[in-house]
Amino acid sequence: MNKIINDYCTFCERRENVPNQLFAESDNFFAFFTLGHMVEGYTLIVSKEHYHCMGALPQSLQAEYLEFTKYITGILEKKYGRTISYEHGRVGLCNVQPGEQICYHAHNHIVPVAMDLIPDFKKDGLIPYEIEQNSSLFKQYKNFGHYLYYRNIDKKEYIIQINQPIRRQYLRYLVAKNLGNEELAKWSEYPEYEKLNSAIKNISNLITENKVVN
């Protein structure tokens, strides 16, 4: 396990800092409603240990991650309808740490929206490769290196190799643009507390009583 962290890591501290936003966890992952709540139910799945991205998870954690993600996605879709999912696999400056240029802690976004980002990728000159569901991300990580991951509303999964600069929080920006308000991409300026608090209230009765999924 990658235990060495040279800089303060937001996500290593987040589980203790957001008790009200945290709504489910397994042995090695947790899910919480994030600030910058562009749509109600916007969720992050984060590894408890410090891994560079989900593609870099050791084999011993891969099945748990997939099962936990499926569980969380099912809860969100039961309440809000179809979702998309995405991850900046160490690209896109998603959560910059002091002295660093990319986010170093694995976190996957699940967003209850019915939109398609594929046309945006192609417009920006990025090529999405459809991959087999579940374990293929881990297999492809070694080949692709830095990547974007995207799962559409039909649960088709894509990986995009990044060999050109992209804007900060690129995938979040695309979601905000497709929602009709690019400013929502600025999570610190638009935390959207009302939506977040509504999600906490509406999801609480759908979670197992002890809030732990094993």
N, CA and C of each residue as an Amber inpcrd file, in Angstrom:
protein
   642
   0.8380000  -1.1940000   0.0000000   0.0000000   0.0000000   0.0000000
   0.8750000   1.2460000   0.0000000   0.4110000   2.2570000  -0.6690000
   1.1750000   3.4890000  -0.7630000   0.8860000   4.3650000   0.4540000
   1.7330000   4.2830000   1.4720000   1.4980000   4.9740000   2.7240000
   2.2050000   6.3240000   2.7770000   3.1350000   6.5800000   1.8570000
   3.9610000   7.7780000   1.9440000   3.2440000   8.9370000   1.2640000
   2.9500000   9.9890000   2.0300000   2.2930000  11.1710000   1.5010000
   3.1340000  12.3790000   1.8910000   3.6920000  13.0650000   0.9120000
   4.5770000  14.1710000   1.2170000   3.8210000  15.4370000   1.5990000
   2.6120000  15.6150000   1.0920000   1.8240000  16.8030000   1.3430000
   0.5250000  16.4390000   2.0440000  -0.0750000  17.4440000   2.6640000
  -1.4030000  17.2400000   3.2410000  -2.3570000  16.7560000   2.1500000
  -3.1520000  15.7450000   2.4490000  -4.0840000  15.2000000   1.4620000
  -5.5160000  15.4040000   1.9450000  -6.2690000  16.1430000   1.1800000
  -7.6600000  16.4370000   1.5420000  -8.4510000  15.1690000   1.7620000
  -8.3310000  14.1910000   0.8730000  -9.1630000  13.0080000   0.9490000
  -8.7390000  12.0670000   2.0690000  -7.4790000  12.0840000   2.4500000
  -7.0720000  11.2800000   3.5990000  -7.7290000  11.7970000   4.8800000
  -8.0140000  13.0890000   4.9320000  -8.6340000  13.6920000   6.1020000
 -10.1520000  13.7560000   6.0030000 -10.7070000  13.5950000   4.8020000
 -12.1120000  13.9170000   4.5620000 -13.0820000  13.0530000   5.3590000
 -12.7680000  11.7830000   5.5440000 -13.7160000  10.8770000   6.2200000
 -14.0370000  11.3720000   7.6250000 -13.0610000  11.9320000   8.3020000
 -13.2860000  12.4350000   9.6510000 -13.9040000  13.8290000   9.6360000
 -13.7400000  14.5530000   8.5430000 -14.1690000  15.9500000   8.4970000
 -15.5940000  16.1430000   8.0020000 -16.2070000  15.1200000   7.4440000
 -17.5510000  15.2900000   6.8810000 -18.5100000  14.2210000   7.4120000
 -18.6900000  14.1310000   8.7140000 -19.5470000  13.0610000   9.2560000
 -20.9780000  13.1250000   8.7410000 -21.4990000  14.3040000   8.4980000
 -22.8740000  14.4190000   8.0140000 -22.9960000  14.0760000   6.5320000
 -21.9320000  14.3340000   5.7650000 -21.9680000  14.0580000   4.3310000
 -21.6420000  12.6020000   4.0260000 -20.9330000  11.9360000   4.9060000
 -20.6140000  10.5170000   4.7380000 -21.8780000   9.6880000   4.9200000
 -22.2090000   8.8350000   3.9440000 -23.4520000   8.0820000   4.0890000
 -23.2950000   6.5800000   3.9190000 -22.1460000   6.1010000   3.5240000
 -21.9420000   4.6510000   3.4360000 -20.4550000   4.3630000   3.3480000
 -20.0660000   3.1800000   3.8240000 -18.6740000   2.7740000   3.7120000
 -18.5610000   1.2620000   3.7140000 -17.4760000   0.7950000   3.1240000
 -17.1110000  -0.6210000   3.2060000 -15.8110000  -0.6910000   3.9800000
 -15.1450000  -1.8140000   3.9590000 -13.9000000  -1.9270000   4.7100000
 -12.8400000  -0.9550000   4.2070000 -12.8170000  -0.7150000   2.8990000
 -11.7140000   0.0460000   2.3020000 -12.1370000   1.2500000   1.4810000
 -13.4490000   1.5650000   1.4420000 -13.9350000   2.6970000   0.6650000
 -15.0590000   3.3960000   1.4070000 -15.2650000   4.6590000   1.0850000
 -16.3970000   5.3620000   1.6680000 -17.0260000   6.2710000   0.6220000
 -18.2970000   6.5850000   0.8260000 -19.0490000   7.4330000  -0.0970000
 -19.6190000   8.6170000   0.6690000 -19.4800000   9.8080000   0.0810000
 -20.0600000  10.9750000   0.7230000 -20.5660000  11.9580000  -0.3330000
 -21.5140000  12.7800000   0.0820000 -22.0390000  13.8320000  -0.7810000
 -21.0610000  14.9990000  -0.7510000 -20.5950000  15.3870000  -1.9230000
 -19.5400000  16.3750000  -2.0010000 -20.0700000  17.7970000  -2.0980000
 -19.2540000  18.7450000  -1.6390000 -19.5320000  20.1510000  -1.8960000
 -19.4380000  20.3880000  -3.4020000 -19.9910000  21.5000000  -3.8430000
 -20.0990000  21.7020000  -5.2820000 -21.1550000  20.7710000  -5.8360000
 -22.2710000  20.6950000  -5.1100000 -23.3270000  19.7200000  -5.3700000
 -24.1740000  20.1790000  -6.5670000 -23.6270000  19.9930000  -7.7540000
 -24.2650000  20.5170000  -8.9700000 -25.6840000  19.9980000  -9.1520000
 -25.8820000  18.7140000  -8.8310000 -27.2190000  18.1250000  -8.8450000
 -27.3700000  17.3210000  -7.5630000 -28.5830000  17.2100000  -7.0740000
 -28.8040000  16.4820000  -5.8310000 -28.3810000  15.0160000  -5.9790000
 -27.5880000  14.5720000  -5.0140000 -27.1020000  13.1970000  -5.0280000
 -25.6770000  13.0350000  -5.5370000 -25.0270000  14.1300000  -5.9030000
 -23.6490000  14.0850000  -6.4150000 -22.7440000  13.4640000  -5.3450000
 -22.1370000  12.3300000  -5.6810000 -21.4200000  11.5080000  -4.7040000
 -19.9830000  11.2450000  -5.1190000 -19.0970000  11.1950000  -4.1420000
 -17.7270000  10.7380000  -4.3580000 -17.5230000   9.4050000  -3.6460000
 -16.8830000   8.4740000  -4.3260000 -16.4110000   7.2300000  -3.7070000
 -14.9000000   7.3430000  -3.5980000 -14.3850000   7.1690000  -2.3970000
 -12.9810000   7.4420000  -2.1150000 -12.3460000   6.2310000  -1.4230000
 -11.1300000   5.9260000  -1.7770000 -10.4110000   4.8530000  -1.0890000
  -9.9280000   5.3620000   0.2640000 -10.0120000   4.5110000   1.2780000
  -9.5530000   4.9150000   2.6040000  -8.0350000   5.0240000   2.6500000
  -7.3520000   4.1040000   2.0050000  -5.9020000   4.2050000   1.8860000
  -5.5520000   5.1010000   0.6980000  -4.3210000   5.5400000   0.6670000
  -3.8870000   6.5290000  -0.3080000  -3.3410000   5.8470000  -1.5690000
  -4.2040000   5.7070000  -2.5820000  -3.8010000   5.1910000  -3.8860000
  -3.9310000   6.3020000  -4.9100000  -3.1040000   6.2420000  -5.9430000
  -3.0500000   7.3470000  -6.8940000  -4.3090000   7.5000000  -7.7290000
  -4.9750000   6.4070000  -8.0300000  -6.2220000   6.4440000  -8.7950000
  -6.8610000   5.0710000  -8.6660000  -8.1150000   4.9520000  -9.0790000
  -8.7950000   3.6640000  -8.9500000  -8.1410000   2.5940000  -9.8140000
  -7.6110000   2.9790000 -10.9500000  -6.9370000   2.0080000 -11.8070000
  -5.7380000   1.3680000 -11.1360000  -5.1630000   2.0660000 -10.1440000
  -3.9670000   1.5810000  -9.4580000  -4.2810000   0.7540000  -8.2180000
  -5.5560000   0.4810000  -7.9680000  -5.9020000  -0.3280000  -6.8010000
  -5.2610000  -1.7080000  -6.8930000  -4.7800000  -2.2450000  -5.7770000
  -4.2410000  -3.6070000  -5.8120000  -5.3630000  -4.6120000  -6.0700000
  -5.0030000  -5.7540000  -6.5810000  -5.9960000  -6.7730000  -6.9200000
  -6.8560000  -7.1550000  -5.7220000  -6.2950000  -7.0850000  -4.5500000
  -7.0320000  -7.4810000  -3.3500000  -8.2140000  -6.5600000  -3.0370000
  -8.2330000  -5.3580000  -3.5940000  -9.3070000  -4.3910000  -3.3280000
 -10.2500000  -4.1780000  -4.5060000  -9.9060000  -4.7250000  -5.6480000
 -10.6590000  -4.4130000  -6.8580000 -12.1070000  -4.8950000  -6.7920000
 -12.3220000  -6.1170000  -6.3640000 -13.6850000  -6.6590000  -6.2940000
 -14.5280000  -5.8650000  -5.2990000 -13.9470000  -5.5040000  -4.1690000
 -14.6740000  -4.7200000  -3.1720000 -15.0650000  -3.3580000  -3.7350000
 -14.1410000  -2.7230000  -4.4380000 -14.4420000  -1.4160000  -5.0440000
 -15.5970000  -1.5180000  -6.0340000 -15.5700000  -2.5250000  -6.8820000
 -16.6240000  -2.6840000  -7.8770000 -17.9750000  -2.9570000  -7.2130000
 -17.9810000  -3.8000000  -6.1980000 -19.2240000  -4.1250000  -5.5110000
 -19.7670000  -2.9170000  -4.7540000 -18.8930000  -2.1870000  -4.0860000
 -19.3140000  -1.0070000  -3.3490000 -19.8500000   0.0670000  -4.3000000
 -19.1730000   0.2720000  -5.4240000 -19.6290000   1.2480000  -6.4110000
 -20.9930000   0.8590000  -6.9690000 -21.1830000  -0.4260000  -7.2270000
 -22.4750000  -0.9050000  -7.7100000 -23.5650000  -0.6470000  -6.6820000
 -23.2590000  -0.8810000  -5.4150000 -24.2140000  -0.6570000  -4.3310000
 -24.6170000   0.8170000  -4.2480000 -23.6250000   1.6990000  -4.2510000
 -23.9030000   3.1370000  -4.1460000 -24.6750000   3.6250000  -5.3690000
 -24.2610000   3.1800000  -6.5400000 -24.9620000   3.5730000  -7.7650000
 -26.4200000   3.1390000  -7.7090000 -26.6730000   1.9300000  -7.2250000
 -28.0480000   1.4340000  -7.1210000 -28.9020000   2.2810000  -6.1940000
 -28.3220000   2.7010000  -5.0670000 -29.0530000   3.5580000  -4.1410000
 -29.4120000   4.8870000  -4.7970000 -28.4250000   5.4960000  -5.4480000
 -28.6610000   6.7940000  -6.0820000 -29.6870000   6.6880000  -7.2060000
 -29.6060000   5.6190000  -7.9950000 -30.5330000   5.4780000  -9.1150000
 -31.9460000   5.1420000  -8.6410000 -32.0480000   4.4920000  -7.5020000
 -33.3740000   4.2190000  -6.9340000 -34.0890000   5.5220000  -6.6010000
 -33.3370000   6.5130000  -6.1490000 -33.9230000   7.7880000  -5.7600000
 -33.9900000   8.7800000  -6.9160000 -32.9070000   8.8580000  -7.7190000
 -32.7830000   9.9610000  -8.6730000 -32.8580000   9.5570000 -10.1400000
 -32.8520000   8.2730000 -10.4330000 -32.8360000   7.8610000 -11.8270000
 -31.4160000   7.6110000 -12.3110000 -31.2040000   7.6330000 -13.5910000
 -29.9290000   7.2220000 -14.1800000 -28.7800000   8.1400000 -13.7690000
 -27.5930000   7.5490000 -13.7780000 -26.3910000   8.2760000 -13.3650000
 -25.2870000   8.1030000 -14.3960000 -24.3290000   9.0070000 -14.3400000
 -23.0560000   8.8060000 -15.0180000 -21.9790000   8.7350000 -13.9390000
 -20.8110000   8.2600000 -14.3250000 -19.6970000   8.1750000 -13.3860000
 -18.4260000   8.5730000 -14.1170000 -17.5110000   9.2180000 -13.3820000
 -16.2460000   9.5760000 -14.0230000 -15.1270000   9.6820000 -13.0020000
 -13.9070000   9.5830000 -13.5090000 -12.7230000   9.7380000 -12.6700000
 -11.6140000  10.3900000 -13.4720000 -10.9200000  11.3310000 -12.8480000
  -9.6810000  11.8570000 -13.4170000  -8.5490000  10.9660000 -12.9280000
  -8.0680000  10.0830000 -13.7570000  -7.0060000   9.1710000 -13.3500000
  -5.6620000   9.8640000 -13.3370000  -5.4790000  10.7640000 -12.3620000
  -4.2520000  11.5420000 -12.1910000  -4.0590000  12.5680000 -13.2940000
  -5.1440000  13.0740000 -13.8550000  -5.0490000  14.1630000 -14.8310000
  -6.1500000  15.1750000 -14.5360000  -6.0200000  16.3590000 -15.0690000
  -7.0740000  17.3490000 -14.9830000  -7.0270000  18.2180000 -13.7430000
  -5.9530000  18.1420000 -12.9550000  -5.7970000  19.0130000 -11.7970000
  -7.0330000  19.0380000 -10.9190000  -7.5200000  17.8620000 -10.5410000
  -8.8170000  17.8060000  -9.8560000  -8.7730000  18.3430000  -8.4350000
  -7.6910000  18.1210000  -7.7120000  -7.6470000  18.6000000  -6.3280000
  -6.1900000  18.8340000  -5.9630000  -5.6660000  19.9770000  -6.3330000
  -4.2360000  20.2340000  -6.2670000  -3.7630000  20.3160000  -4.8200000
  -2.6630000  19.6460000  -4.5350000  -2.0450000  19.6760000  -3.2160000
  -0.8330000  20.6080000  -3.2410000  -0.3950000  21.0970000  -2.0840000
   0.7690000  21.9920000  -2.0410000   1.9880000  21.3730000  -2.7120000
   2.5460000  22.0680000  -3.6620000   3.7310000  21.5930000  -4.3570000
   3.4700000  20.5690000  -5.4320000   2.1950000  20.2020000  -5.6660000
   1.8640000  19.1830000  -6.6460000   1.0260000  19.7780000  -7.7730000
   0.8500000  19.0140000  -8.8470000   0.1020000  19.4840000  -9.9950000
  -1.0840000  18.5970000 -10.3400000  -1.1750000  17.4410000  -9.7190000
  -2.3010000  16.5550000  -9.9890000  -2.8030000  15.9480000  -8.6930000
  -4.0230000  15.4390000  -8.7110000  -4.6060000  14.8350000  -7.5180000
  -4.0310000  13.4320000  -7.3310000  -3.6390000  13.1200000  -6.1210000
  -2.9710000  11.8530000  -5.8710000  -3.8020000  10.8670000  -5.0600000
  -5.0690000  11.1270000  -4.8260000  -5.8680000  10.1990000  -4.0260000
  -7.0840000   9.7490000  -4.8410000  -7.2280000   8.4460000  -4.9630000
  -8.2720000   7.8630000  -5.8170000  -9.6630000   8.2840000  -5.3610000
 -10.4430000   8.8400000  -6.2800000 -11.8350000   9.1650000  -5.9970000
 -12.6380000   9.1560000  -7.2860000 -13.8020000   8.5260000  -7.2180000
 -14.6830000   8.3810000  -8.3760000 -15.9660000   9.1710000  -8.1280000
 -16.4360000   9.8770000  -9.1650000 -17.6330000  10.6990000  -9.0710000
 -18.8350000   9.9320000  -9.6300000 -19.9460000   9.9620000  -8.9110000
 -21.2140000   9.4380000  -9.4410000 -22.2110000  10.5810000  -9.4330000
 -22.7800000  10.8710000 -10.6010000 -23.6140000  12.0620000 -10.7600000
 -24.9700000  11.6690000 -11.3320000 -26.0490000  11.9460000 -10.6230000
 -27.3930000  11.6270000 -11.1360000 -27.8340000  12.6200000 -12.2160000
 -27.3830000  12.3800000 -13.4270000 -27.7590000  13.2040000 -14.5760000
 -27.9520000  12.2900000 -15.7790000 -28.8230000  12.6720000 -16.6750000
 -29.0230000  11.9340000 -17.9220000 -28.4210000  12.7610000 -19.0540000
 -27.1170000  12.6220000 -19.2440000 -26.4160000  13.3530000 -20.2930000
 -25.3400000  12.4670000 -20.8830000 -24.8510000  12.8470000 -22.0490000
 -23.8160000  12.0770000 -22.7370000 -22.6130000  12.9750000 -22.9780000
 -21.4540000  12.6050000 -22.4610000 -20.2440000  13.4100000 -22.6050000
 -19.3970000  13.0210000 -23.8130000 -19.7550000  11.9290000 -24.4770000
 -18.9520000  11.4660000 -25.6170000 -18.7950000  12.5370000 -26.6960000
 -19.8630000  13.2330000 -27.1010000 -19.6830000  14.2890000 -28.1150000
 -18.6980000  15.3710000 -27.6790000 -18.6610000  15.6870000 -26.3890000
 -17.7160000  16.6960000 -25.8900000 -16.2800000  16.1940000 -25.9980000
 -16.0630000  14.9270000 -25.6770000 -14.7240000  14.3660000 -25.8120000
 -14.2320000  14.4990000 -27.2520000 -15.0710000  14.0770000 -28.1780000
 -14.6720000  14.0840000 -29.5840000 -14.4480000  15.5090000 -30.0890000
 -15.2680000  16.4350000 -29.6380000 -15.1070000  17.8380000 -30.0240000
 -13.7710000  18.3770000 -29.5410000 -13.3110000  17.9070000 -28.3870000
 -12.0500000  18.3650000 -27.8150000 -10.8550000  17.5430000 -28.2810000
 -11.0740000  16.6570000 -29.2530000  -9.9850000  15.8780000 -29.8170000
  -9.5420000  14.7090000 -28.9640000 -10.3940000  14.2540000 -28.0470000
 -10.0810000  13.1140000 -27.1970000 -10.8100000  11.8720000 -27.7100000
 -10.1440000  10.7390000 -27.6400000 -10.7120000   9.5100000 -28.1880000
 -11.1230000   8.5750000 -27.0570000 -12.4260000   8.3750000 -26.8530000
 -12.8810000   7.4420000 -25.8180000 -12.8750000   6.0040000 -26.3370000
 -12.1990000   5.1150000 -25.6120000 -12.1600000   3.7050000 -25.9810000
 -13.1140000   2.9460000 -25.0630000 -14.0980000   2.2800000 -25.6520000
 -15.0090000   1.4910000 -24.8300000 -14.2650000   0.2730000 -24.2970000
 -14.4360000   0.0030000 -23.0260000 -13.7530000  -1.1140000 -22.3790000
 -14.7840000  -2.0720000 -21.8050000 -14.3470000  -3.2830000 -21.5230000
 -15.2320000  -4.2540000 -20.9040000 -15.5830000  -3.7790000 -19.4990000
 -16.7720000  -4.0900000 -19.0650000 -17.2010000  -3.6420000 -17.7470000
 -16.3720000  -4.2770000 -16.6370000 -16.3690000  -3.6000000 -15.5190000
 -15.7480000  -4.0650000 -14.2780000 -14.2270000  -4.0840000 -14.3310000
 -13.6060000  -5.2210000 -14.4760000 -12.1680000  -5.3460000 -14.2370000
 -11.2950000  -4.7160000 -15.3140000 -11.8600000  -4.3140000 -16.4540000
 -11.0300000  -3.8460000 -17.5530000 -10.2510000  -2.5740000 -17.2210000
 -10.8080000  -1.6960000 -16.3770000 -10.0880000  -0.4780000 -16.0050000
  -8.7370000  -0.8200000 -15.3950000  -8.7060000  -1.7920000 -14.5130000
  -7.4590000  -2.1710000 -13.8530000  -6.4700000  -2.7670000 -14.8530000
  -6.9880000  -3.5160000 -15.8210000  -6.1160000  -4.1120000 -16.8330000
  -5.5380000  -3.0410000 -17.7520000  -6.3630000  -2.0450000 -18.0800000
  -5.9340000  -1.0270000 -19.0350000  -5.0380000   0.0400000 -18.4150000
  -5.0900000   0.1900000 -17.1040000  -4.3350000   1.2510000 -16.4570000
  -2.8430000   1.1940000 -16.7990000  -2.2810000   0.0060000 -16.7950000
  -0.8540000  -0.1310000 -17.0910000  -0.5310000   0.3040000 -18.5160000
  -1.4940000   0.1260000 -19.4290000  -1.2610000   0.5080000 -20.8190000
  -1.4810000   2.0000000 -21.0600000  -2.4690000   2.5760000 -20.3530000
  -2.8720000   3.9490000 -20.6270000  -2.1630000   4.9720000 -19.7480000
  -1.7110000   4.5640000 -18.5690000  -1.1100000   5.5440000 -17.6700000
  -2.1540000   6.5510000 -17.2240000  -1.8440000   7.8300000 -17.2870000
  -2.8090000   8.8610000 -16.9280000  -4.0250000   8.7430000 -17.8430000
  -5.2080000   8.7860000 -17.2450000  -6.4070000   8.5080000 -18.0330000
  -7.5980000   9.2940000 -17.5020000  -8.6440000   9.3570000 -18.3130000
  -9.9770000   9.7250000 -17.8610000 -10.8390000   8.4760000 -17.9530000
 -11.6800000   8.2860000 -16.9570000 -12.6420000   7.1780000 -16.9740000
 -14.0370000   7.7700000 -17.0240000 -14.9110000   7.1330000 -17.8270000
 -16.2850000   7.6200000 -17.9660000 -17.2310000   6.4390000 -18.1320000
 -18.3080000   6.4190000 -17.3360000 -19.3890000   5.4490000 -17.5080000
 -20.6540000   6.2100000 -17.8340000 -21.2970000   5.8610000 -18.9540000
 -22.4660000   6.6210000 -19.3840000 -23.7490000   6.0870000 -18.7460000
 -24.8810000   6.6800000 -19.0920000 -26.1490000   6.3110000 -18.4580000
 -26.5830000   4.8920000 -18.8040000 -26.0110000   4.3200000 -19.8750000
 -26.3030000   2.9330000 -20.2440000 -25.2890000   1.9640000 -19.6490000
 -24.4400000   2.4820000 -18.7620000 -23.4220000   1.7030000 -18.0520000
 -22.3190000   1.1640000 -18.9660000 -22.1580000   1.7990000 -20.1320000
 -20.9970000   1.5100000 -20.9640000 -19.8110000   2.2860000 -20.3990000
 -18.6510000   1.6240000 -20.3560000 -17.4770000   2.2240000 -19.7360000
 -16.4340000   2.5810000 -20.7890000 -15.7830000   3.7130000 -20.5590000
 -14.7850000   4.2180000 -21.5010000 -13.5430000   4.6660000 -20.7410000
 -12.3930000   4.5190000 -21.3880000 -11.1490000   5.0570000 -20.8710000
 -10.5490000   5.9350000 -21.9690000 -10.0020000   7.0600000 -21.5580000
  -9.4440000   8.0220000 -22.5040000  -8.0050000   8.2900000 -22.1040000
  -7.0840000   7.9770000 -22.9910000  -5.6850000   8.2600000 -22.7160000
  -5.4350000   9.7500000 -22.9010000  -4.6900000  10.3290000 -21.9740000
  -4.4260000  11.7600000 -22.0260000  -2.9720000  11.9970000 -22.4110000
  -2.7800000  12.6100000 -23.5670000  -1.4350000  12.9560000 -24.0270000
  -1.3810000  14.4150000 -24.4640000  -2.2890000  15.2290000 -23.8970000
  -2.3200000  16.6570000 -24.1690000  -2.8450000  17.3590000 -22.9220000
  -2.5180000  18.6350000 -22.7450000  -3.0370000  19.3470000 -21.5670000
  -4.5620000  19.4610000 -21.6300000  -5.2120000  19.2990000 -20.4920000
  -6.6430000  19.5400000 -20.4040000  -6.8940000  20.4800000 -19.2320000
  -8.0350000  21.1310000 -19.2510000  -8.3300000  22.1260000 -18.2400000
  -8.5180000  21.4880000 -16.8630000  -8.3860000  22.2970000 -15.8390000
  -8.5870000  21.8450000 -14.4700000 -10.0120000  21.3210000 -14.3050000
 -10.1630000  20.1940000 -13.6340000 -11.4570000  19.5630000 -13.3870000
 -12.2790000  19.4670000 -14.6770000 -11.6400000  18.9270000 -15.6820000
 -12.2250000  18.8790000 -17.0300000 -13.5960000  18.2120000 -17.0600000
 -13.7280000  17.0500000 -16.4460000 -14.9960000  16.3190000 -16.5170000
 -16.0900000  17.0290000 -15.7240000 -15.7380000  17.6130000 -14.6070000
 -16.7140000  18.4010000 -13.8500000 -17.1920000  19.5870000 -14.6890000
 -16.2610000  20.2080000 -15.3920000 -16.6240000  21.3250000 -16.2660000
 -17.6100000  20.8720000 -17.3440000 -17.3790000  19.7050000 -17.9400000
 -18.2980000  19.2250000 -18.9810000 -19.7010000  18.9940000 -18.4290000
 -19.7740000  18.4350000 -17.2180000 -21.0850000  18.2220000 -16.6030000
 -21.7790000  19.5600000 -16.3820000 -21.0560000  20.5250000 -15.8330000
 -21.6420000  21.8460000 -15.5850000 -22.1130000  22.4910000 -16.8830000
 -21.3130000  22.3650000 -17.9240000 -21.6920000  22.9470000 -19.2150000
 -22.9590000  22.3100000 -19.7560000 -23.0570000  20.9990000 -19.6360000
 -24.2540000  20.3100000 -20.1240000 -25.4720000  20.5840000 -19.2520000
 -25.2550000  21.0240000 -18.0180000 -26.3560000  21.4480000 -17.1590000
 -26.8100000  22.8630000 -17.4830000 -26.0390000  23.5360000 -18.3390000
 -26.4030000  24.8800000 -18.7650000 -25.8170000  25.9900000 -17.9230000
 -24.8450000  25.6660000 -17.0370000 -24.2330000  26.6810000 -16.1890000
 -22.7910000  26.3000000 -15.8980000 -21.8540000  26.7660000 -16.7110000
 -20.4520000  26.4230000 -16.5530000 -19.8900000  26.8730000 -15.2100000
 -20.4730000  27.9020000 -14.6100000 -19.9820000  28.4170000 -13.3410000
 -20.0840000  27.3820000 -12.2260000 -21.0150000  26.4400000 -12.3510000
 -21.1720000  25.4130000 -11.3200000 -19.9320000  24.5490000 -11.1770000
 -19.0660000  24.5660000 -12.1630000 -17.8320000  23.7900000 -12.0750000
 -16.9340000  24.2940000 -10.9460000 -17.1140000  25.5300000 -10.5350000
 -16.3080000  26.1230000  -9.4680000 -16.9150000  25.7400000  -8.1210000
 -16.5460000  24.5890000  -7.6250000 -17.2210000  24.0290000  -6.4570000
 -17.0760000  24.8930000  -5.2070000 -15.9410000  25.5590000  -5.0450000
 -15.7530000  26.3720000  -3.8450000 -16.6180000  27.6250000  -3.8610000
 -16.9370000  28.1130000  -5.0500000 -17.7890000  29.2960000  -5.1690000
 -19.2660000  28.9230000  -5.1910000 -19.5600000  27.7100000  -5.5980000
 -20.9460000  27.2460000  -5.6860000 -21.0790000  25.9020000  -4.9520000
 -21.0090000  25.9170000  -3.6270000 -21.0890000  24.6540000  -2.8640000
 -22.4600000  23.9970000  -2.9450000 -23.5210000  24.7840000  -3.2050000
 -24.8860000  24.2590000  -3.3680000 -25.3380000  23.4760000  -2.1400000
 -25.2860000  24.1230000  -0.9840000 -25.6310000  23.4740000   0.2860000
 -27.0780000  22.9850000   0.3250000 -27.9770000  23.7020000  -0.2850000
 -29.3810000  23.3040000  -0.2370000 -29.5920000  21.9380000  -0.8830000
 -28.9670000  21.7160000  -2.0400000 -29.0720000  20.4220000  -2.7100000
 -28.3890000  19.3330000  -1.8860000 -27.2400000  19.6730000  -1.3280000
 -26.4990000  18.6960000  -0.5320000 -27.3080000  18.2570000   0.6800000
 -27.8660000  19.2020000   1.4010000 -28.6550000  18.8720000   2.5890000
 -29.8980000  18.0690000   2.2320000 -30.4740000  18.3600000   1.0770000
 -31.6340000  17.6010000   0.6220000 -31.2450000  16.1570000   0.3260000
 -30.0590000  15.9610000  -0.2720000 -29.5810000  14.6040000  -0.5610000
 -29.3780000  13.8190000   0.7250000 -28.7670000  14.4500000   1.7300000
 -28.5480000  13.7800000   3.0080000 -29.8750000  13.3040000   3.5930000
 -30.8830000  14.1580000   3.5330000 -32.1960000  13.8280000   4.0800000
 -32.8670000  12.7090000   3.2890000 -32.7890000  12.7720000   1.9700000
 -33.5400000  11.8420000   1.1250000 -32.8970000  10.4630000   1.0150000
 -31.6020000  10.3680000   1.2230000 -30.9060000   9.0920000   1.0520000
 -30.7920000   8.3250000   2.3670000 -30.8930000   9.0230000   3.4830000
 -30.6200000   8.3980000   4.7750000 -31.4660000   7.1490000   5.0260000
 -32.7060000   7.1540000   4.5660000 -33.5720000   5.9990000   4.8390000
 -33.3520000   4.8520000   3.8630000 -32.4700000   5.0320000   2.8760000
 -32.1920000   3.9660000   1.9210000 -30.9160000   3.2110000   2.2530000
 -30.1860000   3.6770000   3.2690000 -28.8980000   3.0930000   3.6320000
 -29.0890000   2.0800000   4.7570000 -28.2500000   1.0430000   4.7480000
 -28.3060000   0.0700000   5.8330000 -28.1380000   0.7620000   7.1760000
 -28.7210000   0.2010000   8.1940000 -28.8600000   0.8740000   9.4860000
 -27.5180000   1.2950000  10.0790000 -26.4900000   0.4490000   9.9390000
 -25.2080000   0.7960000  10.5410000 -24.2950000   1.5420000   9.5840000
 -24.7880000   1.8480000   8.3940000 -24.0550000   2.6280000   7.3990000
 -22.7640000   1.9490000   6.9530000 -22.6930000   0.6590000   7.0910000
 -21.5110000  -0.0630000   6.6480000 -21.9190000  -1.1760000   5.7020000
 -21.2330000  -1.2650000   4.5690000 -21.4840000  -2.3180000   3.6000000
 -20.2530000  -3.2150000   3.5740000 -20.3990000  -4.4820000   3.8570000
 -19.2560000  -5.3890000   3.8820000 -19.2470000  -6.2830000   2.6440000
